[in-house]
Structure formats: structure tokens, C-alpha cells
Amino acid sequence: MSATALDEPTETERAAYFPALDGVRGIAVLVIMGYHGGVFLTNGGFYSLDTFFALSGFLITSLLVAEWRTTGTLRLRTFWSRRARRLLPALLVLLLGVAVYNALLVPVSYTHLDVYKRQQARRLRESVQQHQRRTGAALFDMEWHAR
């Protein structure tokens, strides 16, 4: 079998393919991206993530069940290698894009983790102090009694 024959979807995969579900998954991904980007009206990012994973699981299971029914076997190595050849190029483009974005557009002060950790520790300390001023008690103030 040639490499191009492995890249093409099998008859089983074509029979188990649902284009409408790809559209729903695409919308779910856009809502998730909007949620992380702070876009208006995309505060349902968690529901979209559940939808994306449920539909992806359904589609993968449908492909495997269809292959099992038509051939009586599961060629998992072939199945996952086709998925990898389809998804890995997009992953590499994404990683390259993030690296370029980080190198060109992110301020240097944000790339230092120790600075970020100090900022977070300061914010946490200020929150605890503010709570103590409002309530008059320490945040972790508990009475322990020996029994």
C-alpha cells in the first residue's frame, strides 16, 4: 500500500463521516477561542468544550465501529497514523505561530516566569490582607480542640 493510499479515507471512514457534526465542532472551537479571547457573548466556553469532546468521541467511535462491522478487525496503528498525518501539520503550524507571537509581540517582562510568580504572590497576599481587614479574622483562623 502506498503512502497516498493510507492518506485517503477508506470506504468505512466515508460511510461513518457526518459533515454536519464537523460544523458543530467548528462552531464549538470558535466559541472556545472567543471565550479565551474575552469576546462578547462567548461565556459558554465550558459547554462548547464538552460538546467538542463528546462529538469527537462519537465520531472516532463511529469510525472504529464501522471498520469493525465491515472488516471484522481494527487496524488501530493505521487508524491513528491517518489521524496523526491529518492533525500534526496543523499542530506544528500552531506551535510555530505561538513561538513567533511570543518572540515578536509579547513584552519581555511577561516572558520571565519569576516576575509573574512574584506578581501573583503579591496579589494573593493583598487579597488575604483585604479579607483580614474586612472580617477582622485571619483567613485560616481555626480553633483546634483535642478530643
MODA-V861270 format. One record per backbone hydrogen bond with DSSP energy under -0.5 kcal/mol. CO is the residue of the C=O (numbers start at 1). NH is the residue of the N-H. If there is no record, write none. Layout:
BEGIN
CO/NH + CO/NH
END
This chain:
BEGIN
2/6 + 3/7 + 4/8 + 10/14 + 11/15 + 12/16 + 14/17 + 17/19 + 18/21 + 18/22 + 19/23 + 20/24 + 21/25 + 22/26 + 23/27 + 24/28 + 25/29 + 26/30 + 27/31 + 28/32 + 29/33 + 30/34 + 31/35 + 32/36 + 33/37 + 34/38 + 34/39 + 35/38 + 39/42 + 42/45 + 44/48 + 45/49 + 46/50 + 47/51 + 48/52 + 49/53 + 50/54 + 51/55 + 52/56 + 53/57 + 54/58 + 55/59 + 56/60 + 57/61 + 58/62 + 59/63 + 60/64 + 61/65 + 62/66 + 63/67 + 64/68 + 65/69 + 66/70 + 67/71 + 67/72 + 67/73 + 68/72 + 74/76 + 75/79 + 76/80 + 77/81 + 78/82 + 79/83 + 80/84 + 81/85 + 82/86 + 83/87 + 84/88 + 87/91 + 88/92 + 89/93 + 90/94 + 91/95 + 92/96 + 93/97 + 94/98 + 95/99 + 96/100 + 97/101 + 98/102 + 99/103 + 100/104 + 101/105 + 101/106 + 107/110 + 107/111 + 108/111 + 108/112 + 109/112 + 111/113 + 112/116 + 113/117 + 114/118 + 115/119 + 116/120 + 117/121 + 118/122 + 119/123 + 120/124 + 121/125 + 122/126 + 123/127 + 124/128 + 125/129 + 126/130 + 127/131 + 128/132 + 129/133 + 130/134 + 131/135 + 132/136 + 138/141 + 140/142 + 142/144
END
